Every structure is written in C-alpha cells, then in structure tokens.
C-alpha cells in the first residue's frame, strides 16, 4: 500500500465493519474509487475525509491526506517510542509549549533579515523548529481530545473560524 491515508481509510472502514460497497453508497463514490484510495492508486478526495470527520469524528484520515497533498506532515505518533495515551499527549503538549516559549525568548526578529548574524539566524531557525513541534503536538492533542470526549472536530474549527471573523482577523 502506497499511502498512509489509504491505509487509514481501510483501517477506519474495517473497524466499522463496512465493505467498500457500503462506504461507496454512504459517500456517493464508486466502489472502485474506494479501492483505489485504499491502495494508494489515487489520492483520497476531500469529500471522503469530510465524511469521516463529520460522521465518525475522526480527523486522522484528513491529517494523512493533507500530508500527502501538501507535503508537510502532522502524522499520528505511531512509532515504537510513541506513548499515545491522552495523558501522555497532554504532557507532551505542555513540554512542547514550554520549549517553544523558551526558543522564542532566544530570538529576535526585529532586525532586517539581510543584516543578522549567523547565530541570530540559527536562533530563529531553532524557534521555528520548536514552533513546528508545538503545532504538531497541538493538533494531535486536539484530535485526541475531540475523539476521547466526543467533541466535534468540525465544530471546534467552525467556532474558531467564527471567532476570528467576529474579531476582524479574517474576512467572511
């Protein structure tokens, strides 16, 4: 199997005891398309990831699909050293937030980028890496909390978007 999103799609479908035919009827996609998504022959379409988010409150398929479409990764921690219990994820997020805050204190972005010393550039790069670690941990934390406590992933992001709009940070 070529893609993580394809493997995740098959895993989610089989966990729910669905055949490819049943999933195709639920999503208005052909069974052949479902098969090609699962084998990685085709990229999973946004409609299918939205189905799993809305119907099953499971954002992991969408995160895998985004990784494949965009080339940046917010993958679940599934390696041998990963502890994925929600309390461990909670503690890891706190650790990553602290490390990001400390790295941000070590860098200054007030200078023109063309006139900074190499050590300042390294501090900025380190802060960027720590912020990326924080974002990754934050997304995984949010996904786990939504799944564990039956909080709608979609509603969290819809509410967030409405808050940004109401404050004038983004256009409607």
Order of alpha helices (4+ residues) and beta strands (2+ residues): alpha-alpha-alpha-alpha-alpha-alpha-alpha-alpha
